[in-house]
Each structure stands twice: as C-alpha cells, then as structure tokens.
Amino acid sequence: MNNYDTSGNSGSKPELLEAILEPLLDDFRYWFDRSQQLFETERMSFMSEVDQANLVIRIKDAQQAVSATTMLFKATGKQVGVEIAAIAPWHHLLMECQAVAMRFRQTTADRNPE
C-alpha cells in the first residue's frame, strides 16, 4: 500500500522529502566540510599541488551548491525536491574525496608504522 496519493494531493510527500532529502543534504555538507579541512591542512604527496588545489575548489563549489539547495528546500517549506542529476556529481565528488583520503591515510601509515 502506498503512503501517498498518486494524484498529487498527498500530504505525505513533504514528510517524505523532509525524511530523505534533509538528512542527505546534511550528510553532503558534513562530508564536504571534512574533506575541505583535510585537503587544506594536509599535503597529498601523491597529487600535484595544482590537482589538490583544484579538488578543494571543486569541494567549495559543491558546498555552495548544497547550501543553495538547502536554502531553497527550506524556503519552500520543504516542498521542493532535487533532481538526481543535480545530486549525482556531489556523490561522485565525495567518492573521489574518500578515495584520496584513504590513499592519504595509507601513505601516512606506510611512512609511520607503529
């Protein structure tokens, strides 16, 4: 049984958006902030400085997009969704950040075995 009316007159769609989209945007904001902090404070020896700086720029651009989306979501009373096409690049960027961070941690562990 569906929890919403497919005619578009459902009261549960905003709740569904709030339950799914709001935490997702919060997660993007959290992980982009962590990634930015790591890549601005640590030197990735396996990347060129230009590539690392470009990664930080891309993170900052994504943070602005997530912030704008969050503001729009809240300004519309949590009534507006986000296209997957808009979210997919953020997801890909986070996966790239995760791979770089994992490589950094492995490289650091290899240099400083305990």
PyMOL commands that set and color helices and strands:
alter all, ss='L'
color gray80, all
select helices_A, chain A and resi 13-41+49-75+84-111
alter helices_A, ss='H'
color red, helices_A
deselect
rebuild
show_as cartoon
